[in-house]
Structures are given as structure tokens and as C-alpha cells.
Amino acid sequence: MSPNIIIQFISFFIYWLLQVLLFRNVALFDTAFCFIYIGFLLLLPFEISLTTLLILGFSMGLAVDIFYDTAGVHAATMVIIAFIRPSIIQFLRPSGGYEGVENPTLSKLGFNWFLLYAGIMTLIHHSILFLIQNSNFFLWISNFFVILASTLLTLFVLVITQFLFYRSR
């Protein structure tokens, strides 16, 4: 096994453990929920194949679904996010490209780029997740506030983890 695969394997379990042991019970005012596990998918290398990305997204979503007792909602959402990730990365491509950058981290691509990238991906993830879970169009207004608050909380935690753990990478 190459060292990069081992690092990604460890990263998978760290994000998964953080989600199911710590952030599962975090809910601010019963409105904002933190889904830190999407950080695993967001920080995968640029060169990863779409097939591998879809498999890893499904695996992470399924691992979270098992502990949340949701019938594949997180797995479906992560597969959708994994599928659109390359398009979002291409859309946000800086003028100089991604040459010399292996992973999309805050320290490598800057605060503005990372905030926009993670914000778009988190907003899409949370929109899909909460609309599938609640599946009632008449609750759109309450869903909107939950989606917005959860996106902001998750984004805040993702940026904090970037400042704490990905500084020198």
C-alpha cells in the first residue's frame, strides 16, 4: 500500500468516528446540525478517479447511515456529491490551474477558494439531505432555515479543522 492510500484510509475513519461519536449529538437550537463527514470527500486528491470517488462517497455515506438508522439517505447524498465534485472543482479552477496542488486544502488554495468550494458542496449536500429526509414540500420554509443553519455550522467546523490540522500540508 502506498502512504497516500494509508493516509486516506485513516482520514476516512477519523471523519467517520468524529461524525458518529461526537457530531451526531450536536444540534444547535434543534436547527443546525453538523455533518463533518463530508470533509473526507471534499479533501480527497484532485487526481482521484470518478469511480473511486463514487465508491468512497457511497462507503462513507453507508457507514454514517448505519449509525443514524437512515435508509441510505447519507449514502445517496454522498454519491451525488461525489459525482458533482469534479464539475465544481473545474468550475472553480483558478487562472493558474491546480499545478503543484495535490489536495484541495485551505492552506494550498487560499481561504476564499476553499470557503467557496466547501460552501457550495456543503450547501448542495445539506439541501439534498434534508429535502430527502423531510420529503415534504410544504415544510420548505422550515427546511430552508435548517439547511442554511446546518451549512453554516458545518462550514465553520470544516474551516476550523483546516486551520488546526492542515496547516503545513
Residue pairs with C-beta under 8 A, 6 or more apart in sequence:
4 45
8 44
8 56
11 40
11 43
12 40
12 56
12 59
12 60
15 36
15 37
15 39
15 40
15 60
16 37
16 40
16 60
16 63
16 64
18 36
18 37
19 35
19 36
19 37
19 64
20 63
20 64
20 67
20 68
23 34
23 35
23 36
23 157
24 67
24 68
26 33
26 34
27 33
28 149
28 153
29 149
31 145
31 146
31 149
31 150
32 146
32 149
32 150
32 152
32 153
33 146
33 150
33 153
33 154
34 150
34 153
34 154
34 157
35 125
35 126
35 129
35 150
35 154
36 154
36 157
36 158
36 161
37 60
37 64
37 74
38 78
38 81
38 121
38 122
38 125
38 154
38 158
39 158
39 161
40 56
40 60
41 53
41 56
41 57
41 60
41 78
41 81
41 82
41 85
42 85
42 104
42 117
42 118
42 121
42 158
43 103
43 104
43 105
43 166
44 53
44 56
44 103
45 102
45 103
46 89
46 98
46 101
46 102
46 103
46 104
47 102
48 56
50 82
50 83
50 86
53 82
53 83
53 85
53 86
54 79
54 82
54 83
56 82
57 78
57 79
57 81
57 82
57 83
58 75
58 78
58 79
58 82
60 74
60 78
61 72
61 74
61 75
61 76
61 77
61 78
61 79
62 72
62 74
62 75
64 74
64 75
65 71
65 72
65 73
65 74
65 75
68 74
70 133
73 129
73 132
73 133
74 129
76 128
76 132
77 125
77 128
77 129
77 132
78 125
80 124
80 128
81 121
81 124
81 125
81 128
84 124
85 121
88 117
88 120
88 121
89 98
89 104
89 117
92 113
92 116
92 117
92 120
94 109
94 113
98 109
101 108
101 109
102 108
103 169
104 114
104 117
105 114
105 162
105 166
105 169
106 114
106 159
106 162
106 163
106 166
107 162
107 166
107 167
107 168
107 169
108 169
109 117
114 159
114 162
115 155
115 159
118 155
118 158
118 159
119 151
119 155
122 151
122 154
122 155
122 158
123 147
123 151
126 147
126 150
126 151
126 154
127 147
130 143
130 146
130 147
130 150
131 143
134 143
